[in-house]
Amino acid sequence: MRTGTRSTAAPLRPFRALRYGPAAGGPPHGLLSPPGDGVTPDRAAALAAHPHAFLRLVRPDLLPGQGPGVRPDGTARLLRAWTARGVLRQDASPSLYVVEQRTGTGDARVQRGLIGVLDLAHPGSAEVRPHEEVDPHRVRAQARRRRAAGADLEPVLLCFDGSDAGPAAPSIEAGAACLDRVAAGPPLVETRAEGCRIRLWRVGDPVRLGVLDAYLAARSLCIADGHHRWAAAEEQYRTDPTGPGRTLLAMVVDVGRHPLTSSAIHRVLTGVPAAELLAAAGEPSALPSRPEHAVDVRGLLPDRVRDPLAAYRLAEQLIARVRPDGRGVEFETRRDRALARAATTSGTALILPPVAFSAVRERAARGLLMPRKTTSLTPKPWSGLVVHRHHPDSTSHHPEEQVCDWRESESITTAPSTTRPS
């Protein structure tokens, strides 16, 4: 399934976010979650230990006794229950939200982005461009979950490069300065989780909102993460163009100031021995220089081919030959985990190279799509800071002081972070 270039409403629009309230009963580091696609089953128990942990909303399939067949309306029921009990409360007025993630010490890496909603029904002020193909089955599943929940639990990550602004440079500089001023003030949320310092601010002042509106106006935005969520929102909008699901939660980052890191996404074919895969590629079965459970796809390319994308296209062709139904194909960003998974399933890890982010953006600008699961762009925003409900009037709002104002420095430690893209 391909989702081509679509012009949609940007800049971001303010919204009344659902955020954790006092009834959540826990510090933020015990409630927030890494991005839902970055949680593996071995980490889920620690991340869902608190009864109001956000992982229980965003990845119920990882909870004990659950699985891939978990019903999408379960999330809707839990969201309604938490809202009714005040675990999640809605901000009193529409706002944009500034989120900052800082990793490391000393010369720490800082990412600062702006969260709001896009309105798919009002095109014209900017282009949002995908860079990867999507799986139509996953898109339909995402659309069902989104429709059942009546909410966006995680933002789609969008980016632009402010250093290429040209005539728009003054509005870029003014917007960046505005974000810096917001981040100099006291945050609504401040916590540490897995070595990452996370802070959140709310912007509701009309003057600042006007500056940020100009900051994002007419930008060409590239989808960095969340292609299936984006495609699911578009499918829901096409099905019901006047419905509440026409708005989509998104976070925008200026990669000129806060670059993203592009990592490879390896494939694991469970139950497919390397000899069978090499035979499908027309290679001899005995190649002692290769690990027993791994095939470096670049080694199967002609010497003259240097384009990393050629390796992904070849991987897709090989998978289609040995697993035409697509079953038993898993994705891993860490090479060691891909090799371990292949070994434990008598399978094969297809080791792939990273694709430079500059190539990702250049192809997206030309409307060209890469094979699905080609890139893992990080950092991604942590989940649980804000929720966008599609029916904002169905939730009574509460005075601002009754929504959690968290500033603490405790941390949660779980197993090392691993991304398993969705």
PyMOL commands that set and color helices and strands:
alter all, ss='L'
color gray80, all
select helices_A, chain A and resi 22-24+28-30+36-38+41-47+55-58+60-62+73-85+136-149+162-164+166-183+206-216+227-239+244-246+274-280+297-300+308-322+335-344+357-365+392-394+400-402
alter helices_A, ss='H'
color red, helices_A
select strands_A, chain A and resi 6-8+18-20+88-90+96-103+109-119+126-129+151-152+156-160+189-193+196-203+220-225+247-254+261-263+266-269+294-296+329-332+348-351+376-378+388-389+406-407
alter strands_A, ss='S'
color yellow, strands_A
deselect
rebuild
show_as cartoon
